[in-house]
Amino acid sequence: MIHQLIFAHPKPGMSEQEFQRYWLDVHAPNYAAKIPQIRKYCVDTRIPLGPEPADPLWSGIAEIWLDNDEDQLASLQTPEFLEGARLDEPRWAAFWRTVVLDTDAQVLLPGPGTERPEGTKLVILAKRANGTTVEDFRRRSLEGHAKTALDVPGVVRYVQGFVRDGAYAIGESLLDVAYQLSFENEEALRLAVDSAEFGRLLADLEEFTEPRYIHQLAVREHWIIGAE
């Protein structure tokens, strides 16, 4: 199954709150959710964590699950996408700042389930260190680094989403992985990022990635099409 992550930013003149409300109340239910090939769909809205940037890179993430490559291609040819979701996007999103990652998810801690009323998580994006092969990067990530992530207090679900092989067929992918650390609620997330264990996780990550390409985004989950 393809786990697609779409990182989005408000269009000029729209506040982050307006952007998130439009996404949840208009775009998600009226357009994106109607694309028939989508199996699951979750909108993650950014929440403050630490010093606030003047202009965050992104204000939310669309998580979309599709069965396979054929369904993904078919979804882009449907009227629901062409005449609906795609036409609606410029009304609320700065499409030139959108980043799309198609990933293969490696679930290392399944947790109690994917749908939680106060589902909160931290998404960490990374790019492998220069000179490291994709295979070596994934191996290091799944072995040593995963152990440091699972030591972080309060983690109830942990997923490593590796950018799919097709992204490297004709060049280099912008990023290599999206790590997702899920928590019961926002308070648990804040306690986790203040912990010594989380500090060790970031220090370990910097050993095998390019530190300038590490991005963190704390989000709250809103399920549109659920897992069950």
RABELPE-V797843 format. One record per helix or strand. SS is the DSSP state (helix for helix, strand for strand). FROM is the first residue (numbers start at 0). LEN is the number of residues. Records with the same first field share a line. If there is no record, write none. Layout:
SS=FROM-LEN ; FROM-LEN
This chain:
strand=1-7 ; 9-1 ; 39-7 ; 59-7 ; 92-1 ; 98-11 ; 119-7 ; 127-1 ; 156-7 ; 176-7 ; 208-1 ; 214-11
helix=15-15 ; 31-3 ; 68-7 ; 78-11 ; 94-3 ; 133-17 ; 164-4 ; 185-8 ; 195-13 ; 210-3
